[in-house]
Amino acid sequence: MPRFFTDVSGTVGDIIPIVGEDALHISRSLRMAVGDPITICDGLGTDHICEIVYAGHDIVKAKVVEVFPSESEPDVEVTLYASVTKGEKMDFVIQKSVELGVRAIVPVLSRRCIVRLDEKSEKNKLDRWNKIAFEASKQSGRGYVPKVRSVMTFEKAVAEASEHSLRLIAYERGKLPLADLLGSSVYVDAAVFTGPEGGYDEEEIRLAEIMGIAPISLGKRILRAETAPLCVLSIIHYQAELNSKKGYGNGEKEENISAR
């Protein structure tokens, strides 16, 4: 069933309008007509099963038949603090992280970042990155559109991350295997840090540890800056789902898992 995002939410019987390019796509490309079923998501985790009651080129109107929480959202909310990478690498990280279920993405300027942004270039980048996140949410059937937030310094990012119950930083010299940590833990939210092309320097890792962020290993190989986030997210979401099926999770925040 075709799926679209709108800023409008509703209850059974309400009429939800779809306008702009989506309306044109529904009426012309998909050739949908009155009576056809369609799924509308509010981008905040709620799906609406609807029936088209009007199909025009500029606007499509759909009547809500059923409302329920989106089933595509993962059990754990992960905020990815990804160091800014050059060229199209950051676009790739954002697109694939959204597909893998990330909740939010924070671009971070760590010491070895090649890219440096002024106010104008940052705004242009954020507009582009959020558009990529939106399109990736549509393509992957997400029920939530993750936001790419404003760029942060590394120091500010590690301070903010203390709010999360699981706090990790991927580091090539990390001693704690990620799989071992997750297999024995219960967590409902996480902050994950991944570095730039040149990796983190030792002072940044020491600061992360002071802030309670555990340096973790992703295995014996050194992963590229655009590969590490995808590896971490895949493992975290897989293990969270596995733990949930085993009955380990209870939907409440557990004791913080941090650097020891």
N, C-alpha and C positions, 0 to 999 in steps of 0.2 A: 504494500500500500504506500503511495507517495507520501512523503513526510516533509513538512515545512515548519519554520520557526516564525513566530510573531511575538510582538510585545504585549499582545492581548491575551488574557486568561478568561475562563468562563466556567459556567456550570451547565448541567444538562438542560437543553432547550435554548440556550443563548446562541446568538448569531455572532460569529467571529469573522471579521473582514480580512482579506489578504489583498495587498495592493502592490503596485510597482512591478519589478521584474518577475517576482514569483507568480503574480496573477497572470502575466503574459505567458509564462512558462506553462502554467496549468491549462490555460484555455487554448493556446496555439500549439506548443510543442507536445504536450501530453494529450491534447484533444479531450480533456475531461469535460463532462457535462453535468447538468442537474441530475441528482440522484446518485452520483458516483461517490464512493467513500474516500476519505482523506484523513491523514493524521496531522494534527497541528500541535506543536510543542511550544510552551511559553519560554523555553530557554532556561528555566529555573527548576526543572525536574518534574514537570507535570505534562502528561500527554492527554490530548483530547481526540477521541475518535469522532469524526464528523461526517456529515453528508452535505454535499454541495447543493445549495438552494438557488444560487445565481452564479453564472459564469460569464464574465465580460472580459474584455482585453485589459481594462484598467483596474478592475476590482472583481474579486471572487468572494462570495459570501458562503459560509459553511455553518450548518446547525450542529451544535454539540449533542452527540448521542451518548457518549460515555467519557468519564474522566477518571484517570488513575495515575499513580506515580510512575515515572519512566523506569522501565526494567533494565535499561542499558547502563545505568550508573554503577560504578564500583562500590564496594563496601567501605573503602578507606578513601578519605579526601587527602590528596597529595598536592602540596605546593612545591613546585620546582623552582629552585633558585639557580638559574643557569647563567654561567658567565657568558658575556656577549662574544660571539664568534664572528669571523669576517665573512663577507660575501653572502652566499645563499645558505650557508650552514645553519644560521640561526633560523631562517625560514623553515628549513627541514626539521630542526629540533622542535619548533612550535607545532608544525603540522602533525608530526608523528606522536608527539607527547599528548596532544589532544585526542588523537585516535586511540591511544593507549589508556585514556581515562584520567589524565591530570585534571586537578580542580582549578589551579591557578598557576600562572607562570610569571616569575619575577626576573627580568634581565638584570644581571649583576656585573658591575665593573670591578673585577679583581685586578691585582697588580700586573699580571702578565697578559692582560687583554690587549690585543692589537688595535681593536676598534675604540675610538674615543668620539663621543657624541656631544655636539653643541645643542642648544635648545631647539633650533629649527629641525636639525637632522633627527633628534630624538622623537619629536612629534611625528615626523614623517614615518619613521620606523615603527612607532607604536600604532599608527593608523594601519600600516601595512600588516603588521604582526597580528593585530586584532581581526583584520579581515581574513587572514589565513586561518586563525583559530575558529572563526565563524564558519567558514567553508568546510573545514575539517570536521566540525561538529555535525554539520548536515550530512556530509558524506558517510560518516561512521555511525550515524543513527544515535548520537548522543541525546540525552535529555537535558543537558546543561551545557551552556556555552561558556567555556573557561575564559577568563579575562587575562590579557597580558598587561601587567601593571607597569607603572613607571619604573624607569631604571634606578637602581639603588647602588650605593657603594657597598663593598664587601662588609665593612664594619657595621653599617646600618642593617644589612641583611641578617647577619648572624645574631644581632641583638633582637631583631624581630622574631627570629625563628624560635626563640625560647617559649613562645606560646603553644607550640606543638608538642604532642606527647611522644612522637618518634622523631629524632633529629639526627640526620646522617650527612656526612660529606664524603664523596668518593675520592679516594686518594691512592695513588699507585704504590705508596709505601704503607698503606693501611694494613693492620694486622688482624682485624676482626672480619671474618667472612660474612658477607651480607646474609647468605642463606641460613647460616647457623644462628645468627641473631634473630631473624624473623621467625624461624621455626619454633622458637621458644617464647615468643612474645605475643601479646594482644595489643592491637592498636587500631584506632579509628581515624587518626589524622597524622600526617607526617610532613616534615620539611626535609627536602633533599637538595644538597648542593652538588653541582658538577662544574668542573673547571674549564678554562679556556684552552686554546691550542698548546700553550706552554705549561699547562698545569698550575697548581697552586705552589706558592713558595712556603717554606717552613714556618715563617712568622704567621702566615694566614692560618695554617693548620693549628698552630699553638693557640691563636686567638679563638678559633672554632672550638677547641677543646675546653678552653676557659669558659666559654659560653654554653658548655654542655652538649656540644655536637660531636658525635662519635665518628672518627675516621674509619671508613669501612673499605674492604677489599672487594673488587669485582672479579677476582681470579688471577691467574698467573700471567695473563697478557695485558699489555697497556692498550686501552681503548682510545679511539679518537674522541675529540671533544663532542662531536655530534652523535657518537655511538653510546657513550656512557649514560646519558639520560634515558635512552630507550631501554638499555639493559636494566637499570635500577627500577624504572617504572614497571617493566614487565615482571620482574621478580617480586616486587612489593605487592602488586595487585593479584598475582597468582597465589602468593602465600596467604594473603588476607582472605581470599575466597576459600582456599583450602582450610584455613583455620575456622572460618565461619561454618563450613560444612561439618567440621569435626565438633562444633559446638563450643569452641573456645571463646568466641566473642559474645559480649552481652550488650553492645550498643552504648556502653559508657566509657568515658576516658579512663585509661589505666594509668598506673604510675609511669612517670616520664622515663623514657629509655634514652640515655644520654651517654656522653663520654665518662668513663670511670677511670 
